[in-house]
Structure formats: structure tokens, C-alpha cells
Amino acid sequence: MRNAKGIAVLLVVLLAGAALGASATVFYYEHQFSARVGERPPHLHTAREKAERLGRILGLSPEQVDKAEAVMSAHEPEVQALHASGKAGMDRILDQVSRELAAFLTPEQNARLAEFVADIKSRPFPPRRGDGPEDGGGRAKHDRP
């Protein structure tokens, strides 16, 4: 009789743990899904997000990030208009933005910018999530042969 009570308690604890684990898993995945609903596609970030990303990559000061945001904002209509027209148009805009950014970057930052732009140009267009140099660079996993 004593053994049966122990088994019953153990079974109840086991089932309670399984139920708790299952509900926590469902909650986690529901939260992940709801957080992504309405999220902008990975290639449609705001000018501020792009400037902050560039700031992290090039080591820009806050003032340089603000100036980079202004440059990128000024070219956002062009980017939107050319997005569908393909890689050649985007490369032209990248070149123009690079020339304008070069006016206030240090020589070291300009060299890093040139490497960054060359890396972007080497990838397929439009960019996909996980393609950035800070994400490990290169193509997304599903693009690899």
C-alpha cells in the first residue's frame, strides 16, 4: 500500500511536470510568433536602423551616425523606386552613398566602408536576413550549395 502511494505521487509529479513543460513550450512559441507578426521584411529597415548598423560596423561616433542617417534618408525614395529594378541600380546608389559618407569618415572608416560595400555588392539582390557581415557574412543558409 505504501509503495502504491509513492508511485501515485511520483506519477502525479511526472504528469504535472510534463504539462508545465508543454504549456511553457506553447507559450514560448506563441510569444515568438506574435512578436514577428507585422515585422518589416529584413531588407526594409528604417534609415535610422541602417545608420546604427553602419555605425556598429564602422565604429562611427553618434554624430557620424546622425549624419549617415540623414544621407540614407535622403536616398530612401531612390532605394524604394529602384528596389524592383535590380542589382545594377542598387549598386549605383551604394556607390553614391559611399562617396557622400566618405566626406566625414576617417581614412580607416573609409577603408572599412569600401570592404563593407564590396561585400554587399558580391551578394545576391535583394538581401536576406543573416546576410550581413555582423551575422557571419556570406549567403543565407538556404542559398548555399
RAKA-V783824 format. One record per pair of residues at least 24 apart in sequence whose C-alpha atoms are under 10 Angstrom apart, sorted by sequence separation. I is the first residue (numbers start at 0). J is the second residue. D is the distance in whole Angstrom. If there is no record, write none. Layout:
i = [I	I]
j = [J	J]
d = [D	D]
This chain:
i = [46	47	93	46	47	71	45	46	70	90	93	94	45	46	70	90	93	46	71	46	67	70	71	90	45	70	90	89	67	67	87	66	86	90	43	89	43	67	86	89	63	66	67	86	87	85	86	85	86	42	63	85	63	83	82	83	82	60	59	59	57	57	58	59	57	58	57	56	57	57	58	54	57	56	57	56	57	53	56	53	56	56	56	55	52	52	42	42	43	41	42	41	42	41	42	40	41	40	41	41]
j = [70	71	117	71	72	96	71	72	96	116	119	120	72	73	97	117	120	74	99	75	96	99	100	119	75	100	120	120	99	100	120	100	120	124	78	124	79	103	122	125	100	103	104	123	124	123	124	124	125	82	103	125	104	124	124	125	125	104	104	105	104	105	107	108	107	108	108	108	109	110	111	108	111	111	112	112	115	112	115	115	131	132	133	133	131	133	124	125	126	125	126	126	127	127	128	127	128	128	129	130]
d = [9	8	10	6	8	7	9	5	7	9	9	10	8	9	10	10	9	9	10	7	9	7	9	9	9	8	7	9	9	7	9	8	8	10	10	9	9	9	10	9	9	9	10	8	9	10	6	7	8	10	7	8	8	10	9	9	8	10	8	9	9	10	10	8	9	7	6	9	8	9	10	10	6	8	7	8	9	9	8	9	10	8	7	9	10	9	10	7	10	10	6	8	6	6	7	9	5	9	9	10]
